[in-house]
Amino acid sequence: MSAASDIQPGGRCPLQIKICGVREEETLRWVLEAGADMVGFMHFARSPRHVELPQIDRLIAKTGKSAQTVVVLVNPDDALVKKVDALKPDFVQLHGGETVARIQAIRELSDIKIIKVLPVATAEDLSQVEAFDAKADRILLDAKPPKGASRPGGLGEVFDWNLLSVLDPAFEFMLSGGLNPDNVGAAVTEVSPWGLDVSSGVESAPGVKDEALVRAFIHNARQAEKAKN
């Protein structure tokens, strides 16, 4: 089960680590063994991490209560939202251009908690955080993809973390975008996110998770969290 319920001194939850883009049961097994709090399953045909819904159903069942499960969607229609709702993940992650109104509509269709991804490249991009946070259960800040990109995320790009200094220090957000075992310690130390989301930064090839990189990422993040506290 996610460690989010284990409140640390000072009222802060332990750092939540999400390994996204898991496709196979064997990968899931060692991702869970490595200590991931959340696992993400991508349902988006243009992604090298795409998984069909029957396989996602099996992966959610295999995860059980070992971690929280997240199904990642991009601009889903109502029919897809209902199909994913039937799989009973802990979260649906919206990684497209969903508006605040669309998030509200999805909430009315489903009981699943919602993570909304907001792409960041400039300070102006953060002006929408408050409005989206009012409707979503969690906000994930990711690097904005370049114009013409075929996918909205998983591109391995880091954005300027200094932009986040304008946010309320009490705001609990997830951080993504170009994270890997080498820079995750700095991310924890400098940004102090509620959670981390990594995909391409722990892969040996697009869509292929690397066990050593996953274990190193989680270890380095935990060590940085321990040093910070």
Z-matrix of the N, CA and C atoms (Angstrom, degrees):
N
C 1 1.469
C 2 1.520 1 108.71
N 3 1.305 2 116.58 1 145.32
C 4 1.458 3 120.43 2 178.03
C 5 1.514 4 111.45 3 -53.73
N 6 1.332 5 114.69 4 146.38
C 7 1.456 6 120.06 5 179.81
C 8 1.517 7 112.52 6 -81.59
N 9 1.324 8 117.18 7 6.62
C 10 1.464 9 120.12 8 -174.82
C 11 1.520 10 112.26 9 -60.45
N 12 1.346 11 117.50 10 -24.01
C 13 1.453 12 119.41 11 -178.02
C 14 1.522 13 112.52 12 -82.14
N 15 1.320 14 117.52 13 -9.94
C 16 1.465 15 121.33 14 -177.97
C 17 1.520 16 109.04 15 -92.35
N 18 1.308 17 116.39 16 89.87
C 19 1.459 18 121.10 17 -175.50
C 20 1.521 19 110.56 18 -72.45
N 21 1.315 20 116.35 19 132.69
C 22 1.449 21 122.12 20 177.97
C 23 1.529 22 110.11 21 -85.58
N 24 1.349 23 116.80 22 166.36
C 25 1.465 24 119.41 23 174.54
C 26 1.523 25 110.07 24 -53.43
N 27 1.331 26 115.93 25 139.38
C 28 1.458 27 119.77 26 -177.61
C 29 1.513 28 112.91 27 91.23
N 30 1.359 29 116.59 28 -3.00
C 31 1.451 30 120.25 29 174.70
C 32 1.512 31 114.64 30 85.54
N 33 1.336 32 118.73 31 8.14
C 34 1.457 33 120.76 32 -177.49
C 35 1.529 34 110.40 33 -94.60
N 36 1.325 35 116.46 34 136.23
C 37 1.458 36 120.87 35 176.67
C 38 1.526 37 110.03 36 -73.20
N 39 1.335 38 117.54 37 149.72
C 40 1.464 39 119.31 38 173.88
C 41 1.527 40 110.29 39 -59.00
N 42 1.307 41 115.43 40 151.76
C 43 1.457 42 122.06 41 178.39
C 44 1.530 43 110.33 42 -56.33
N 45 1.321 44 115.97 43 130.14
C 46 1.465 45 121.51 44 178.65
C 47 1.533 46 109.39 45 -98.00
N 48 1.320 47 116.28 46 127.68
C 49 1.463 48 121.59 47 -177.36
C 50 1.525 49 108.95 48 -115.05
N 51 1.329 50 114.86 49 121.78
C 52 1.461 51 121.61 50 179.32
C 53 1.525 52 109.91 51 -111.18
N 54 1.327 53 115.78 52 123.86
C 55 1.460 54 121.62 53 172.68
C 56 1.519 55 106.30 54 -99.24
N 57 1.314 56 116.27 55 115.12
C 58 1.462 57 121.32 56 -173.62
C 59 1.529 58 111.48 57 -105.75
N 60 1.332 59 115.35 58 152.98
C 61 1.450 60 120.27 59 177.29
C 62 1.512 61 113.87 60 86.07
N 63 1.341 62 117.00 61 25.98
C 64 1.470 63 120.70 62 176.84
C 65 1.528 64 108.37 63 -75.49
N 66 1.335 65 116.09 64 134.57
C 67 1.461 66 120.28 65 -175.89
C 68 1.520 67 114.35 66 -120.13
N 69 1.341 68 116.89 67 -30.57
C 70 1.461 69 120.18 68 -173.59
C 71 1.525 70 111.41 69 -117.63
N 72 1.336 71 115.47 70 154.91
C 73 1.456 72 120.93 71 -179.06
C 74 1.526 73 111.49 72 -65.01
N 75 1.326 74 118.23 73 -36.99
C 76 1.464 75 120.42 74 179.43
C 77 1.528 76 110.35 75 -65.50
N 78 1.322 77 116.71 76 -42.03
C 79 1.468 78 119.75 77 175.67
C 80 1.519 79 110.55 78 -60.68
N 81 1.315 80 116.02 79 -44.78
C 82 1.466 81 120.45 80 178.86
C 83 1.520 82 110.67 81 -57.10
N 84 1.324 83 116.80 82 -40.83
C 85 1.466 84 120.43 83 -177.55
C 86 1.511 85 111.63 84 -57.77
N 87 1.348 86 117.54 85 -50.19
C 88 1.466 87 117.28 86 -177.29
C 89 1.528 88 113.62 87 -81.79
N 90 1.321 89 117.83 88 -19.34
C 91 1.469 90 119.53 89 170.65
C 92 1.531 91 109.70 90 -64.47
N 93 1.315 92 116.27 91 -42.13
C 94 1.459 93 120.72 92 178.01
C 95 1.532 94 110.83 93 -68.70
N 96 1.318 95 117.03 94 -41.90
C 97 1.460 96 120.71 95 177.68
C 98 1.524 97 111.45 96 -60.18
N 99 1.325 98 116.42 97 -34.15
C 100 1.469 99 120.94 98 -178.54
C 101 1.526 100 112.14 99 -72.32
N 102 1.342 101 117.21 100 -15.07
C 103 1.461 102 120.06 101 175.16
C 104 1.513 103 115.83 102 104.60
N 105 1.332 104 118.12 103 23.14
C 106 1.466 105 119.49 104 176.57
C 107 1.522 106 110.07 105 -65.65
N 108 1.322 107 116.67 106 140.45
C 109 1.464 108 122.35 107 177.06
C 110 1.521 109 111.62 108 -87.25
N 111 1.340 110 115.16 109 -29.35
C 112 1.457 111 121.29 110 -177.82
C 113 1.527 112 107.96 111 -138.90
N 114 1.341 113 116.22 112 144.50
C 115 1.460 114 120.91 113 174.79
C 116 1.520 115 108.43 114 -125.83
N 117 1.333 116 115.86 115 138.69
C 118 1.451 117 120.67 116 -176.88
C 119 1.511 118 112.11 117 -114.27
N 120 1.329 119 115.64 118 140.80
C 121 1.455 120 123.27 119 179.20
C 122 1.523 121 107.91 120 -121.73
N 123 1.318 122 116.47 121 121.32
C 124 1.464 123 122.46 122 -173.32
C 125 1.524 124 111.45 123 -90.71
N 126 1.323 125 116.12 124 124.28
C 127 1.462 126 120.83 125 174.25
C 128 1.521 127 107.97 126 -118.16
N 129 1.322 128 114.27 127 85.24
C 130 1.468 129 121.94 128 -178.05
C 131 1.526 130 106.45 129 -158.43
N 132 1.315 131 116.89 130 110.63
C 133 1.462 132 122.48 131 -167.60
C 134 1.528 133 114.19 132 -56.92
N 135 1.329 134 118.10 133 -30.29
C 136 1.465 135 119.90 134 -177.47
C 137 1.527 136 113.33 135 -80.56
N 138 1.310 137 116.86 136 -5.76
C 139 1.464 138 120.43 137 -179.65
C 140 1.527 139 111.06 138 -88.63
N 141 1.344 140 117.67 139 140.57
C 142 1.472 141 119.82 140 174.40
C 143 1.530 142 111.85 141 -68.35
N 144 1.330 143 116.71 142 -6.59
C 145 1.473 144 121.83 143 -179.91
C 146 1.534 145 111.80 144 -105.58
N 147 1.321 146 115.68 145 12.62
C 148 1.467 147 120.95 146 -176.74
C 149 1.523 148 111.60 147 -61.82
N 150 1.337 149 115.14 148 137.12
C 151 1.459 150 122.42 149 176.70
C 152 1.529 151 108.42 150 -132.52
N 153 1.323 152 116.35 151 135.62
C 154 1.459 153 120.24 152 177.51
C 155 1.530 154 110.39 153 -72.48
N 156 1.313 155 116.07 154 156.85
C 157 1.461 156 120.64 155 -173.54
C 158 1.537 157 114.19 156 -60.72
N 159 1.334 158 120.40 157 -38.91
C 160 1.471 159 118.33 158 177.80
C 161 1.535 160 112.77 159 -60.11
N 162 1.325 161 116.97 160 -38.16
C 163 1.463 162 119.85 161 177.45
C 164 1.533 163 110.69 162 -69.96
N 165 1.329 164 116.88 163 -38.62
C 166 1.468 165 119.19 164 176.16
C 167 1.525 166 109.94 165 -60.77
N 168 1.303 167 117.04 166 -40.20
C 169 1.466 168 121.16 167 177.02
C 170 1.527 169 110.60 168 -57.39
N 171 1.334 170 117.02 169 -44.44
C 172 1.466 171 120.88 170 179.20
C 173 1.523 172 111.37 171 -65.90
N 174 1.316 173 116.47 172 -40.36
C 175 1.462 174 120.38 173 -178.84
C 176 1.531 175 111.36 174 -67.20
N 177 1.324 176 117.01 175 -38.59
C 178 1.459 177 120.18 176 177.08
C 179 1.526 178 109.70 177 -62.98
N 180 1.332 179 116.20 178 -42.76
C 181 1.465 180 120.04 179 179.50
C 182 1.529 181 110.72 180 -63.35
N 183 1.332 182 117.26 181 -40.72
C 184 1.468 183 121.34 182 179.73
C 185 1.530 184 111.53 183 -67.00
N 186 1.314 185 116.61 184 -32.18
C 187 1.463 186 120.48 185 -179.83
C 188 1.522 187 110.86 186 -68.20
N 189 1.324 188 116.16 187 -39.35
C 190 1.460 189 119.80 188 -179.00
C 191 1.514 190 111.26 189 56.47
N 192 1.337 191 115.70 190 -130.71
C 193 1.455 192 120.53 191 179.53
C 194 1.528 193 112.16 192 -102.26
N 195 1.329 194 116.59 193 14.63
C 196 1.468 195 120.37 194 -179.47
C 197 1.521 196 112.50 195 -70.97
N 198 1.328 197 117.23 196 -25.41
C 199 1.467 198 122.51 197 179.00
C 200 1.522 199 107.68 198 -160.95
N 201 1.315 200 116.39 199 166.32
C 202 1.456 201 120.35 200 174.17
C 203 1.522 202 108.94 201 -82.83
N 204 1.329 203 116.04 202 144.44
C 205 1.463 204 121.14 203 -176.51
C 206 1.523 205 110.51 204 -107.85
N 207 1.326 206 114.59 205 143.21
C 208 1.469 207 121.52 206 -176.50
C 209 1.524 208 108.80 207 -133.81
N 210 1.313 209 117.78 208 127.30
C 211 1.464 210 122.01 209 173.25
C 212 1.523 211 107.84 210 -103.89
N 213 1.325 212 115.36 211 122.63
C 214 1.466 213 121.58 212 -176.07
C 215 1.526 214 109.69 213 -95.19
N 216 1.329 215 115.43 214 125.02
C 217 1.463 216 122.09 215 -179.28
C 218 1.525 217 110.01 216 -127.00
N 219 1.321 218 115.24 217 157.26
C 220 1.468 219 121.06 218 178.30
C 221 1.527 220 108.41 219 -126.09
N 222 1.324 221 115.95 220 112.17
C 223 1.464 222 122.20 221 -179.87
C 224 1.532 223 112.47 222 48.69
N 225 1.334 224 118.49 223 54.13
C 226 1.467 225 120.00 224 -177.04
C 227 1.523 226 112.59 225 -71.24
N 228 1.338 227 116.20 226 145.78
C 229 1.461 228 119.33 227 173.15
C 230 1.533 229 108.96 228 -84.56
N 231 1.320 230 115.95 229 174.46
C 232 1.456 231 120.01 230 -175.57
C 233 1.527 232 112.05 231 -60.35
N 234 1.324 233 116.76 232 -38.64
C 235 1.464 234 120.69 233 -177.49
C 236 1.522 235 110.82 234 -62.80
N 237 1.327 236 116.33 235 -42.03
C 238 1.464 237 119.61 236 179.79
C 239 1.526 238 110.86 237 -68.64
N 240 1.321 239 116.96 238 -39.76
C 241 1.471 240 120.04 239 177.66
C 242 1.526 241 110.26 240 -57.57
N 243 1.324 242 116.70 241 -42.95
C 244 1.467 243 120.50 242 -178.96
C 245 1.528 244 111.27 243 -67.29
N 246 1.340 245 117.24 244 -37.41
C 247 1.465 246 120.62 245 178.03
C 248 1.529 247 110.71 246 -64.99
N 249 1.322 248 116.57 247 -41.92
C 250 1.458 249 120.20 248 179.25
C 251 1.522 250 110.48 249 -69.53
N 252 1.313 251 117.09 250 -37.76
C 253 1.460 252 121.08 251 177.43
C 254 1.527 253 110.65 252 -56.60
N 255 1.319 254 116.40 253 -36.78
C 256 1.464 255 120.89 254 -179.37
C 257 1.524 256 112.67 255 -67.17
N 258 1.326 257 117.71 256 -20.69
C 259 1.469 258 121.63 257 179.25
C 260 1.526 259 111.80 258 -80.31
N 261 1.325 260 117.17 259 -16.07
C 262 1.466 261 123.97 260 176.93
C 263 1.539 262 114.10 261 59.95
N 264 1.335 263 117.94 262 49.40
C 265 1.468 264 117.80 263 169.66
C 266 1.522 265 109.38 264 -73.50
N 267 1.322 266 116.41 265 168.50
C 268 1.466 267 119.50 266 177.41
C 269 1.529 268 111.56 267 -75.34
N 270 1.318 269 115.98 268 -33.38
C 271 1.465 270 121.13 269 -178.49
C 272 1.526 271 110.29 270 -139.99
N 273 1.322 272 115.84 271 153.19
C 274 1.453 273 122.24 272 161.05
C 275 1.526 274 105.57 273 -111.96
N 276 1.326 275 116.07 274 133.80
C 277 1.473 276 121.34 275 179.71
C 278 1.514 277 108.30 276 -107.00
N 279 1.320 278 115.94 277 121.45
C 280 1.462 279 122.12 278 -177.79
C 281 1.521 280 109.12 279 -97.21
N 282 1.334 281 115.53 280 114.16
C 283 1.466 282 120.16 281 -171.10
C 284 1.521 283 112.30 282 -115.77
N 285 1.322 284 116.57 283 19.83
C 286 1.458 285 119.32 284 179.68
C 287 1.511 286 112.34 285 -111.29
N 288 1.317 287 115.58 286 -148.50
C 289 1.459 288 120.65 287 -179.08
C 290 1.517 289 112.74 288 -95.97
N 291 1.304 290 116.69 289 30.58
C 292 1.463 291 121.00 290 -178.35
C 293 1.534 292 110.71 291 -57.81
N 294 1.316 293 115.61 292 134.34
C 295 1.469 294 121.56 293 179.13
C 296 1.530 295 109.52 294 -87.45
N 297 1.331 296 115.14 295 171.74
C 298 1.458 297 119.95 296 175.51
C 299 1.530 298 109.96 297 -59.79
N 300 1.315 299 116.66 298 -41.26
C 301 1.463 300 120.64 299 179.59
C 302 1.522 301 111.22 300 -64.53
N 303 1.318 302 116.98 301 -37.81
C 304 1.470 303 119.96 302 179.50
C 305 1.531 304 110.74 303 -68.04
N 306 1.312 305 117.23 304 -37.42
C 307 1.455 306 120.03 305 177.21
C 308 1.522 307 110.18 306 -62.44
N 309 1.321 308 116.80 307 -41.41
C 310 1.456 309 120.60 308 177.45
C 311 1.523 310 110.48 309 -62.39
N 312 1.319 311 117.07 310 -40.72
C 313 1.467 312 120.86 311 179.36
C 314 1.526 313 110.64 312 -64.92
N 315 1.335 314 117.11 313 -40.75
C 316 1.469 315 120.77 314 178.86
C 317 1.526 316 110.06 315 -66.30
N 318 1.307 317 116.47 316 -37.63
C 319 1.466 318 119.82 317 177.80
C 320 1.528 319 111.01 318 -61.36
N 321 1.313 320 116.10 319 -35.58
C 322 1.467 321 120.15 320 179.87
C 323 1.523 322 112.30 321 -73.98
N 324 1.340 323 116.77 322 -20.43
C 325 1.461 324 121.60 323 179.23
C 326 1.521 325 112.77 324 -87.38
N 327 1.327 326 116.86 325 -20.87
C 328 1.453 327 120.91 326 -167.75
C 329 1.515 328 111.86 327 -143.55
N 330 1.325 329 115.18 328 153.88
C 331 1.460 330 120.72 329 175.75
C 332 1.532 331 112.15 330 -94.38
N 333 1.327 332 117.30 331 -0.81
C 334 1.458 333 120.69 332 -176.57
C 335 1.528 334 110.21 333 -72.86
N 336 1.314 335 116.21 334 140.67
C 337 1.461 336 120.08 335 173.84
C 338 1.526 337 109.51 336 -67.30
N 339 1.334 338 115.65 337 152.31
C 340 1.467 339 121.16 338 -172.99
C 341 1.523 340 111.47 339 -117.96
N 342 1.333 341 114.97 340 129.76
C 343 1.464 342 122.62 341 167.88
C 344 1.522 343 106.34 342 -105.39
N 345 1.309 344 117.74 343 124.19
C 346 1.469 345 120.58 344 177.07
C 347 1.516 346 109.39 345 -107.71
N 348 1.317 347 115.71 346 127.28
C 349 1.458 348 121.93 347 177.91
C 350 1.526 349 109.43 348 -88.76
N 351 1.326 350 115.54 349 128.95
C 352 1.466 351 121.15 350 175.68
C 353 1.524 352 108.49 351 -117.41
N 354 1.325 353 117.32 352 121.90
C 355 1.468 354 120.73 353 178.94
C 356 1.525 355 111.35 354 -77.07
N 357 1.321 356 115.73 355 138.80
C 358 1.467 357 120.74 356 -175.38
C 359 1.535 358 110.44 357 -126.03
N 360 1.319 359 115.55 358 129.65
C 361 1.462 360 121.72 359 171.95
C 362 1.520 361 110.95 360 -136.86
N 363 1.352 362 116.61 361 -29.12
C 364 1.463 363 122.03 362 -178.70
C 365 1.524 364 109.22 363 -135.50
N 366 1.321 365 116.17 364 168.30
C 367 1.466 366 121.36 365 178.28
C 368 1.531 367 110.58 366 -60.70
N 369 1.318 368 116.77 367 -32.59
C 370 1.466 369 120.85 368 -179.66
C 371 1.532 370 111.71 369 -60.67
N 372 1.334 371 116.75 370 -31.86
C 373 1.464 372 120.11 371 -178.98
C 374 1.523 373 112.30 372 -64.32
N 375 1.323 374 116.61 373 -21.93
C 376 1.463 375 120.19 374 -178.77
C 377 1.527 376 112.79 375 -84.17
N 378 1.326 377 116.93 376 -7.86
C 379 1.463 378 120.10 377 -178.39
C 380 1.522 379 112.24 378 -66.92
N 381 1.332 380 117.31 379 -18.99
C 382 1.466 381 120.57 380 -177.55
C 383 1.531 382 113.01 381 -93.73
N 384 1.321 383 117.15 382 -2.00
C 385 1.464 384 120.19 383 -175.72
C 386 1.515 385 112.02 384 -58.01
N 387 1.315 386 117.09 385 -47.33
C 388 1.465 387 120.30 386 -174.72
C 389 1.528 388 112.03 387 -61.39
N 390 1.333 389 116.80 388 -42.88
C 391 1.461 390 120.41 389 -178.64
C 392 1.526 391 111.54 390 -65.11
N 393 1.327 392 116.76 391 -41.89
C 394 1.455 393 119.62 392 179.45
C 395 1.524 394 111.56 393 -72.61
N 396 1.309 395 116.68 394 -35.19
C 397 1.461 396 120.01 395 -179.88
C 398 1.524 397 111.68 396 -64.50
N 399 1.316 398 116.50 397 -26.81
C 400 1.457 399 120.53 398 179.19
C 401 1.529 400 112.34 399 -69.43
N 402 1.333 401 117.58 400 -20.62
C 403 1.463 402 121.60 401 -177.81
C 404 1.527 403 112.87 402 -109.98
N 405 1.329 404 117.45 403 -33.48
C 406 1.471 405 120.85 404 -178.58
C 407 1.526 406 110.15 405 -90.42
N 408 1.331 407 115.50 406 160.24
C 409 1.465 408 120.18 407 177.45
C 410 1.517 409 111.76 408 -83.37
N 411 1.326 410 116.23 409 -30.17
C 412 1.460 411 121.92 410 176.98
C 413 1.522 412 109.26 411 -143.41
N 414 1.335 413 115.65 412 149.21
C 415 1.454 414 122.44 413 174.45
C 416 1.525 415 108.28 414 -112.35
N 417 1.322 416 115.90 415 131.64
C 418 1.458 417 121.97 416 176.16
C 419 1.529 418 108.11 417 -114.45
N 420 1.313 419 116.79 418 121.24
C 421 1.463 420 122.14 419 -179.71
C 422 1.522 421 109.35 420 -96.79
N 423 1.324 422 115.95 421 121.48
C 424 1.460 423 122.61 422 -174.06
C 425 1.525 424 109.20 423 -127.26
N 426 1.306 425 115.84 424 163.00
C 427 1.467 426 119.90 425 176.88
C 428 1.525 427 109.97 426 -69.85
N 429 1.328 428 116.79 427 133.88
C 430 1.466 429 120.56 428 178.28
C 431 1.530 430 109.40 429 -69.27
N 432 1.322 431 118.27 430 129.23
C 433 1.467 432 119.86 431 179.86
C 434 1.521 433 110.87 432 -69.93
N 435 1.322 434 117.44 433 152.34
C 436 1.472 435 119.86 434 178.13
C 437 1.518 436 110.56 435 -68.56
N 438 1.327 437 115.93 436 158.50
C 439 1.460 438 120.46 437 178.04
C 440 1.527 439 109.67 438 -57.89
N 441 1.315 440 115.14 439 136.32
C 442 1.459 441 119.98 440 178.94
C 443 1.512 442 114.40 441 88.18
N 444 1.324 443 117.94 442 -1.88
C 445 1.464 444 120.56 443 179.58
C 446 1.526 445 109.69 444 -64.07
N 447 1.326 446 116.80 445 142.52
C 448 1.466 447 120.87 446 -177.86
C 449 1.513 448 112.99 447 -81.83
N 450 1.348 449 116.19 448 -14.60
C 451 1.461 450 120.52 449 -178.45
C 452 1.522 451 109.63 450 -134.63
N 453 1.331 452 117.94 451 150.88
C 454 1.460 453 120.90 452 -177.61
C 455 1.511 454 114.82 453 -83.20
N 456 1.332 455 118.19 454 -6.52
C 457 1.459 456 120.48 455 -178.63
C 458 1.510 457 111.15 456 -165.81
N 459 1.343 458 115.84 457 -175.22
C 460 1.459 459 120.31 458 -178.68
C 461 1.514 460 113.06 459 70.07
N 462 1.338 461 116.16 460 27.65
C 463 1.462 462 120.91 461 -174.81
C 464 1.520 463 113.11 462 -100.49
N 465 1.321 464 117.31 463 -4.03
C 466 1.460 465 120.85 464 176.04
C 467 1.509 466 115.06 465 74.84
N 468 1.321 467 117.81 466 25.46
C 469 1.458 468 121.56 467 -178.86
C 470 1.527 469 110.88 468 -104.69
N 471 1.330 470 116.57 469 138.12
C 472 1.466 471 122.34 470 176.79
C 473 1.527 472 109.10 471 -98.33
N 474 1.334 473 117.14 472 139.00
C 475 1.463 474 119.35 473 172.98
C 476 1.527 475 109.32 474 -101.47
N 477 1.318 476 115.61 475 172.92
C 478 1.467 477 120.99 476 -176.63
C 479 1.528 478 110.02 477 -75.02
N 480 1.325 479 116.77 478 105.77
C 481 1.466 480 120.79 479 -178.08
C 482 1.519 481 112.33 480 -64.96
N 483 1.310 482 118.48 481 -20.77
C 484 1.468 483 120.69 482 178.71
C 485 1.533 484 111.63 483 -60.96
N 486 1.331 485 116.52 484 -24.26
C 487 1.466 486 120.24 485 179.07
C 488 1.527 487 111.42 486 -62.16
N 489 1.326 488 116.70 487 -25.14
C 490 1.459 489 120.86 488 -174.27
C 491 1.519 490 113.00 489 -78.08
N 492 1.320 491 117.29 490 -4.25
C 493 1.468 492 120.63 491 -179.00
C 494 1.527 493 112.26 492 -64.45
N 495 1.329 494 117.91 493 -18.38
C 496 1.463 495 120.87 494 -179.76
C 497 1.528 496 112.21 495 -79.25
N 498 1.317 497 117.19 496 -13.11
C 499 1.457 498 120.54 497 -177.59
C 500 1.524 499 111.35 498 -76.64
N 501 1.308 500 115.84 499 151.14
C 502 1.461 501 121.71 500 175.33
C 503 1.531 502 108.27 501 -61.06
N 504 1.326 503 119.73 502 127.41
C 505 1.461 504 121.70 503 -179.28
C 506 1.528 505 113.20 504 -57.40
N 507 1.325 506 117.12 505 -22.65
C 508 1.463 507 120.76 506 179.92
C 509 1.530 508 112.78 507 -83.65
N 510 1.333 509 117.35 508 -8.75
C 511 1.462 510 121.33 509 -177.59
C 512 1.526 511 110.09 510 -71.75
N 513 1.322 512 116.67 511 122.17
C 514 1.463 513 121.62 512 -177.50
C 515 1.524 514 109.96 513 -95.49
N 516 1.323 515 116.55 514 104.91
C 517 1.455 516 121.88 515 -178.57
C 518 1.527 517 110.32 516 -123.36
N 519 1.311 518 115.74 517 164.72
C 520 1.455 519 121.82 518 173.70
C 521 1.523 520 108.43 519 -101.85
N 522 1.320 521 115.62 520 147.55
C 523 1.460 522 121.80 521 -178.42
C 524 1.522 523 109.93 522 -116.43
N 525 1.323 524 115.76 523 135.45
C 526 1.453 525 122.01 524 176.45
C 527 1.519 526 108.73 525 -142.01
N 528 1.317 527 115.89 526 178.91
C 529 1.458 528 120.10 527 177.27
C 530 1.509 529 113.10 528 103.81
N 531 1.325 530 116.67 529 93.62
C 532 1.460 531 120.84 530 174.12
C 533 1.514 532 115.76 531 70.74
N 534 1.316 533 118.21 532 15.78
C 535 1.460 534 120.11 533 178.70
C 536 1.524 535 110.21 534 -73.11
N 537 1.319 536 115.50 535 145.51
C 538 1.467 537 121.77 536 178.81
C 539 1.525 538 108.52 537 -156.24
N 540 1.343 539 118.67 538 174.72
C 541 1.468 540 119.26 539 -178.20
C 542 1.523 541 114.37 540 -58.87
N 543 1.328 542 117.62 541 -26.90
C 544 1.460 543 120.61 542 -176.86
C 545 1.524 544 113.43 543 -78.66
N 546 1.323 545 117.84 544 -31.97
C 547 1.477 546 119.01 545 -176.24
C 548 1.524 547 114.28 546 -109.67
N 549 1.339 548 117.71 547 -2.28
C 550 1.466 549 118.59 548 -175.61
C 551 1.524 550 111.95 549 -67.38
N 552 1.331 551 117.49 550 -33.17
C 553 1.458 552 119.63 551 177.71
C 554 1.521 553 111.38 552 -61.91
N 555 1.324 554 116.50 553 -42.77
C 556 1.463 555 120.84 554 177.91
C 557 1.517 556 110.62 555 -65.17
N 558 1.339 557 116.79 556 -37.23
C 559 1.471 558 119.78 557 178.61
C 560 1.516 559 111.16 558 -61.86
N 561 1.328 560 116.42 559 -43.84
C 562 1.464 561 120.54 560 179.70
C 563 1.525 562 110.43 561 -64.57
N 564 1.323 563 116.14 562 -44.40
C 565 1.462 564 121.26 563 -176.39
C 566 1.521 565 112.57 564 -69.44
N 567 1.330 566 116.94 565 -44.00
C 568 1.458 567 121.23 566 -172.62
C 569 1.532 568 113.88 567 -86.85
N 570 1.328 569 117.04 568 -31.19
C 571 1.461 570 120.65 569 -172.07
C 572 1.528 571 112.75 570 -104.76
N 573 1.326 572 117.10 571 -30.61
C 574 1.474 573 122.64 572 -177.79
C 575 1.527 574 112.27 573 53.77
N 576 1.325 575 118.72 574 53.37
C 577 1.465 576 119.36 575 178.66
C 578 1.518 577 111.71 576 -74.37
N 579 1.333 578 115.83 577 160.13
C 580 1.468 579 120.95 578 171.88
C 581 1.519 580 110.06 579 -69.54
N 582 1.340 581 115.10 580 -36.87
C 583 1.459 582 119.65 581 -177.80
C 584 1.517 583 112.31 582 -146.48
N 585 1.324 584 115.21 583 161.56
C 586 1.454 585 123.34 584 177.03
C 587 1.525 586 108.83 585 -121.05
N 588 1.330 587 115.95 586 144.51
C 589 1.464 588 120.98 587 178.90
C 590 1.524 589 107.30 588 -130.59
N 591 1.324 590 116.55 589 120.71
C 592 1.459 591 120.08 590 -178.15
C 593 1.519 592 110.02 591 -131.32
N 594 1.331 593 115.58 592 144.38
C 595 1.461 594 120.90 593 176.65
C 596 1.528 595 109.89 594 -138.66
N 597 1.328 596 117.02 595 -77.50
C 598 1.468 597 119.33 596 -175.73
C 599 1.525 598 112.84 597 -64.98
N 600 1.331 599 117.65 598 -25.10
C 601 1.465 600 121.06 599 -178.08
C 602 1.512 601 114.71 600 -71.72
N 603 1.343 602 117.06 601 -7.16
C 604 1.467 603 120.35 602 176.83
C 605 1.529 604 109.70 603 -124.20
N 606 1.334 605 115.50 604 36.09
C 607 1.466 606 121.04 605 -179.44
C 608 1.525 607 111.54 606 -122.15
N 609 1.325 608 115.20 607 147.48
C 610 1.470 609 121.49 608 175.35
C 611 1.528 610 110.77 609 -89.36
N 612 1.330 611 117.08 610 -18.76
C 613 1.468 612 125.13 611 175.95
C 614 1.524 613 105.78 612 -159.39
N 615 1.347 614 118.89 613 160.56
C 616 1.461 615 120.08 614 -178.18
C 617 1.529 616 112.49 615 -52.67
N 618 1.326 617 115.48 616 119.29
C 619 1.454 618 120.72 617 178.61
C 620 1.515 619 115.20 618 85.80
N 621 1.333 620 118.02 619 -2.76
C 622 1.471 621 121.40 620 -177.22
C 623 1.525 622 109.38 621 -110.74
N 624 1.324 623 116.51 622 103.77
C 625 1.461 624 120.86 623 -179.72
C 626 1.526 625 110.19 624 -70.14
N 627 1.337 626 115.29 625 142.41
C 628 1.465 627 123.28 626 -179.62
C 629 1.530 628 108.08 627 -110.02
N 630 1.324 629 116.86 628 119.02
C 631 1.464 630 119.95 629 -174.67
C 632 1.520 631 112.26 630 -59.59
N 633 1.326 632 117.38 631 -42.97
C 634 1.465 633 120.19 632 -178.84
C 635 1.523 634 111.11 633 -63.42
N 636 1.343 635 117.35 634 -39.56
C 637 1.462 636 120.74 635 179.57
C 638 1.526 637 111.04 636 -68.58
N 639 1.334 638 117.26 637 -39.77
C 640 1.467 639 120.26 638 178.03
C 641 1.525 640 109.99 639 -62.03
N 642 1.324 641 116.34 640 -47.08
C 643 1.467 642 119.94 641 -178.76
C 644 1.528 643 110.91 642 -64.36
N 645 1.326 644 117.11 643 -39.45
C 646 1.464 645 120.68 644 179.30
C 647 1.530 646 110.79 645 -66.66
N 648 1.323 647 116.47 646 -40.01
C 649 1.467 648 120.90 647 179.52
C 650 1.526 649 110.39 648 -60.86
N 651 1.322 650 115.95 649 -49.92
C 652 1.465 651 119.89 650 -177.92
C 653 1.527 652 110.74 651 -66.19
N 654 1.319 653 117.33 652 -42.13
C 655 1.467 654 120.91 653 178.81
C 656 1.526 655 110.81 654 -61.02
N 657 1.323 656 117.18 655 -48.07
C 658 1.462 657 120.60 656 -177.35
C 659 1.525 658 111.82 657 -65.61
N 660 1.326 659 116.08 658 -36.64
C 661 1.467 660 119.52 659 177.56
C 662 1.521 661 110.75 660 -65.94
N 663 1.327 662 116.83 661 -43.87
C 664 1.474 663 120.55 662 -179.73
C 665 1.532 664 110.98 663 -65.07
N 666 1.321 665 116.66 664 -39.85
C 667 1.460 666 120.00 665 179.52
C 668 1.533 667 111.07 666 -63.94
N 669 1.322 668 115.93 667 -40.96
C 670 1.463 669 119.52 668 178.99
C 671 1.522 670 110.51 669 -66.88
N 672 1.344 671 116.11 670 -38.31
C 673 1.466 672 119.70 671 177.82
C 674 1.526 673 110.39 672 -63.52
N 675 1.340 674 116.20 673 -42.43
C 676 1.461 675 120.14 674 -179.48
C 677 1.528 676 110.87 675 -63.90
N 678 1.323 677 116.37 676 -42.62
C 679 1.466 678 120.63 677 179.83
C 680 1.520 679 111.34 678 -64.95
N 681 1.334 680 116.10 679 -34.81
C 682 1.461 681 120.40 680 -177.44
C 683 1.514 682 111.45 681 -72.05
N 684 1.332 683 116.57 682 -31.95
C 685 1.451 684 120.64 683 -178.20
C 686 1.526 685 112.36 684 -89.11
